[in-house]
Amino acid sequence: MGDAPKRRLPVVGGGAAPPGGGAAAPEKRKLPVLQSSGDDEGEDRPPWHWIALGTVAIFIAWLPLAGLVNTLLRKMIERTGDAGAEGSVRLAMVGLNAIAFALAGVAGGYLVGRFGGRAGRREAAASGAVVAALAWALALAEGAPAGALGWALLLVVVVTIGSAASYAGGSAGLRARAASGPPRSR
C-alpha cells in the first residue's frame, strides 16, 4: 500500500494534468464586466412604491427638523417665566412644528417627483398624507385631551399641510426632472 503511486483527483475546470504528476497552475479566468452607465437602474418601480419611499423620506427629513425646532422652543420656554408669554410660546410651538413638517413634505415630494419614474404629484401628495395620518395616529395614541371634534379637525389640517407641501415638492421635482432631459438608454 505504501509503494503505490499517489493518484490525484481531477480538478473541475482545471484542464489536463501536466506530465510528471505535478500540479497544474490554475488557469486564469476573466469575469464578465457589465457596462453600466449608472442612469438605468433596471426595472421602473410601480408608482405606489414611490408613495412608501416618499413617506420614509419625509420622516427622515422631519425628525431632525422637529428635534431642532423643539430644542429651540424648549429654550424659549425656559427664558420666559411669566404666564403672559404662555400663549405666544404655544403659538410659536404649533407654527414652527407645522413649518418643519411642511419643509420635510416638500423634500420628500421633491424626491418622488425627481426620481419617481412614472410617479408624480399624486404619489408625492399621497406620501405626505400618509405621514400626516401616521403622525396624527401617534399623537392620538399619546392621549392628549382634544375631544373627538378637535382630533378630527387636527387630522384634516395635518393631512392638508402634508399633502399640499408634498404636492408642491413633487411639482418642483418634476420640473427638475424635465430640465435634466430624458434618461439615456444603454
Phi, psi and omega in degrees: 000325183282338183271351182288143179293147180285137178258136179261139177283144179291143177263129182295125179076009184274350180081191182281148178285141179291155179295150178094002174080006180284161179281137180281143175289136182297140181285134180283128179245141179257135179275145178292143179251127178272124178275112180236133180278347180088344180280323183267116183258027179092216182292146176283131179290148174294153183302327182292337175297325182289340173294315179293318179295320177295321178299313179296318180297321179295316178298318181296323178282325186286321185300311178294324178297316179295322177297318179295314180298314183288332173293316177297320180293323178299320178292324176296318181293321179295325181284325181266109181261350183272156183284339181292332181274357183300318180295319180290327178291320177294320178296318177296323180297313181293314183296313182292324176291325176293321177294318178298319178295319180295318178298319178294322177297319177297317181295314179294321177295322177298318179300315180295315181292322185284318187245007190283004180063245179279350179284153182211219184297320182298316180290325177296314179296322179295322179294322175295321179292323179295316179298317180298317179294321177295317178295320178297317180296322176294320178294322178295322179293333177293334174085030177292138182286118178217345183079163184296318180293320178297317179292322178294317178296318178298320178298315180298316182294314183292319178294323178296314179298312183296315182286323179293316180294319179291324176298316178296318177295321177296321177296316178296321178295320177295321176296320178293324178294318179293325180289333181280349178092172181290151178294142178282141177267172184298000000 
